[in-house]
Amino acid sequence: MSDRRAVAITVGEPAGIGPELIAMLARRHREQPFAARLVVIGDHDLLDARAARAGLAANTLRYDPASAAPDRRAIEVWHQPLTVPVIPGRPDPANAHAVLAMLACAADACATGAFAALVTAPAQKSVLMDAGIPFSGHTEFFAQRTHTPRVVMMLVGGAAAAPLRVALVTTHLALADVPAAITREAVAATLAIVDAELRAKFGIASPRIAVCGLNPHAGEGGHLGREEIDVIAPALAAARAAGIDATGPLPADTVFVPSHACAYDAIVAMYHDQGLPVLKAASFGHGVNVTLGLPFVRTSVDHGTALDLAADPRLAASADPGSLFAAVELAVALAGRPGGH
């Protein structure tokens, strides 16, 4: 049954910190309910066991898609069984296909309107690839699953009054492969998606977007590379002609200075480690990853699986759930906007 107030949440890597974070989320939802029905997609027994290990009450109910939420303060679990038992901190390739099935289930349910939004806990890319699955990340998987030709990864962090939003032209690529992937078409498509989604999902009527150069000092007039002249500047000119307020290419080492960054609603970086280290330095543990361009709202935490924390019961019990809480809050807010899916 479709429930426009329902938000799906995936557990992520079962040997990682995701199950403990879900237990903390359940406690928070019991004490301070989010303005949505929360449905976790994952193994029910795993969640119960890890909640107990962390000294937390499970606070979960079995999810019945045919019924209304029985208790808005309880998180529901849509049971997706794992293949083999889990040892915290030690991912097992034998569970990789079960993890992938969980993600597919979540994407399909959101795409058909069963849920208003999707929040993902971190997955372990390496163990999926060790199992022979060509998985480069949630962003790419959901794009392929929904037949979306292009999506954009954007992280949101910083103070609520002056949020920092950083979008990427390329995502999980080896650095050596980045220059070839920076094309006029890629930059133009990224700008179009960022502009449209800032308007539709974030309610910004006239987005102001800063665009980084690829090279140091934005190429120094061509002396440090010509990508800015031959690729990025023409794409920006085309975007401006289409009505997008885009400024650049700007040197990445200065555009993120707070006094400059505050003049823009989003900054578009050319590659992963050009933009995300700045955002994570400013708000790690409370930032949110948003996938723009999908047919549904999708947010995620800004951190990885934290296998070292998951392996130690004491560390797992004291993990910081701030990014997951923020991801759920943002998903609920975006899904509730008129332009939300």
C-alpha positions, 0 to 999 in steps of 0.5 A: 500500500502506498504511503506518501509519509513512509520512508524506507531505510536500508541497513547497509553492510550487515557487518558494519555499523549500520545495525547499531545506528538503526537501533539508535534511530529506533530509540530516537524515533520512540522518544522524538518521533520523526514526521514519517512512518519509518520502515527499515529494509534488512534482516530482522534477526540481525537488527534485534541481535545488534540492538541487544549487543549495544544494550538498546531495546529493539523498538521494532515491529514487523512491516506489513505493506498491506496495513497502516502503521500500527505504532508511529513511534516504532520502526517497522522492519521489512524482513530481507534475510541474510545468507549466512550469520554475521560477524561484526566487523568482518564482511562476508562475500556470501552475504553480498547478493543478499545486500544487493537484493535489499538495495534492489527491493528498496529502489523498486519500492520507492520507484513504484511509490510505495515509499516517499523517500529512501535513506541508506546506511553505508555499504561495503563496496569491496566485499560486493566486488569480491563477490563478483558484483560490479558495484561502484556505489549506491549512487550508480546502482540506483541510477542503473536500477531506475534507468536514470541516464544521469544522477548527481551526488551532492553532500549537504552540511554546515550550519542550518542557516548557511548550509554548504552544498557540494555536488560532483561532476564525477563520483567514484573514479580513479583520479587518472580517469577523471580528466577524460570524464570531464566533458562539456556534456557532463558538466552541462548535464550536472548543472541542469540537474543541480539547478532543477533539483535545488528548485524542486526539492530544496525550494530555492527559486533562483539557485546560485551555483559556483563551478570549480575548475579542474586544475590548480588556480582553474588552469592559470589561463591555460598554463596549468591545463586547458580543461577550463578553457576548452571544456568547462567554460563552454559548458557554463556559457551554455548553462547560462544561456539556458537560464542557469545562474552559474559562475566559474570556472573558479579556483577550488582552493578559494571558492570554499572559503566561507566568505566566498561559499556563502554567496552560492546555494551550491558548489559544483566540484569536478571530482570526489576528493576536490569537493568532499574533503572540505564538506566533511571537514566542516560537518563530518558525522552530521552531513548528508549525501543526496542523490539528485535526478532519481525518480525518488528522494534518496539520502545517505550518511556521510561516512563509511561502514566503520568496521573497526567500530562495529567489531568492538561492542563498546565502540559500536554502542557509542557510535555517533548516529548524527549523520543518520538522524540528519539523513532521515530528517532531510529525506522527510523534509524533501519528500514533503515538498511539492517538488518531492517525489 
